[in-house]
């Protein structure tokens, strides 16, 4: 009886893995990570992102100079 239950659980847990296209899933996850990293979800263009990132770096630099000395 235990062997049938174990086989049933193995079948139920491995069946979705057989039907998943792992390449497409990885591609979708990678595109999501890149879109978050490029701030596209905020509507920021690449040129604006560079300017914003530079401003953030300058603020951190000034903060470090003012409070580090």
N, C-alpha and C positions, 0 to 999 in steps of 0.2 A: 504494500500500500504506500509506504514511504517513497519507494522508487517511482511510482506513478505521479505522486505529487511533485517530486523533484523534477521529473521530466516535463510536467505541465508548466511549472514555473520557468524552467529553462527555455521552453518553447515560447512562452508569453513574453519573456524579457529579451530574447534574441531575435524574434521575428521582425520587430521594427528596424533593427539594425541591418537586416538583409535587404530591406526595401529602400533604405536611405542611400542617396547618392552623395557620398562623402566629399567628392570633389566640388560639387555644386554648393554644398553646405559650407565648406571651408572658404570658398570664393565669396559667398554672401557675408560671412562673418568678417572676412578681411576687408571687404568694401565698406562695411559698417564702421569698422575701426578707423579706416582712412577718412571716412566722411566726418567722424567726430574729431579726428586729429587736424583736419583742414578747416574746421569750424563751418562747414557748409550748412549744417543744420541751423545755424544762426543767420544765414543769408550773407555771410561775409565772403567777398571775393578774395582770390589769392593775393592781389596787390594790397588790399586793405588789411589782410591778415599779417603781412610782413610789417606794415607800419604799426599795427597794434602790438605785435610781438616786440618790436624795437622799443616802443614806448614803455612796455612792461619791463624790459631789460634795463632801460635807463632809470626807471623808478627804483628798481632793486639796487642798482649801482649807487644812486644818490643816497638811498637809505643806508647802505652798507658804509659809505664814506662818512655820513653824518653821525651815525651811531656807533661806528667802529673805532673812531678816533677818540 
